[in-house]
Amino acid sequence: MTRSKIRRLELAAGAPPRKGVRGIAGNKNAHTREAEREIARRAETAYRRTIADWKAAGPAKAGAGATPGRAS
């Protein structure tokens, strides 16, 4: 959105039109897209590992909840 506003101002100031040029997201080459996919894959793997470790550790047993059947 910001980029389109800036471009509108550039055109109003007399900048030449760029017909046929793709937008910001479409201007990436195949290598850049693949690198971004790899970053996303690694982030997903790290997230899954974090959640698995968190679930395996379980909640801490301390305080009133540690003694089942007794109200404090």
N, C-alpha and C positions, 0 to 999 in steps of 0.2 A: 504494500500500500504506500509506504513512504517512497519507495523507488518510483512508483508511477507519478506521485506528486512532484518529485524532483524532475522527472522527465518532462512533465507538463510545463514546468517553469522553464526548463531548458528550451523547449520548443517555442514558448512565448518570447524568450529572449533572442530567438533567431537561430537556434541550433539546427543543423540539417536533419531531416527525417531519416530514420534508419529502417527503411522498408525491407522486409524479408529477414530481419534479425530476430531470433527467438528471444523470449523473455528470460528472466533471471534463472528460473528453475530448468528451462530447456536448453540452457547454454552450456551444459556440462558434457564433457566427453565421456566415453565408455570407461576409461581408467578411473576418473573421478567418481562416477556412479558406483563402480565396483568397490572402490576404497570405502565409500560411505556405507555400502551394504556390509562390508567386513566389520566396520566399527559397530554397526547395529547388531551383527551376530555376536560379537564379543560382549557387548553390553547385555544382551539377552542371556548369554551363558553365565555371566557374572551374577546377574539378578537371580537366575534360577538356583545357582549355587548358594547364594546368600540366603534365600528363602528356605532351601533344604537344610542348611546348617541351623537356621533359626528354629525350624520346626523340630529338628533332632534334639536340640538343647532343651526344649520345653520351657515352661514357665518356672520361675524360681519359687521354691516352696519355703516361704517364710511368713511369719505373722499368724494372724487368726485363721487364715485359709489353710495352714499347714496341718491343722488338727481336724480331721473330718468328724462330723457329728457333734461338735461342741460349739456353742455360741459364745462369743466373748462379750 
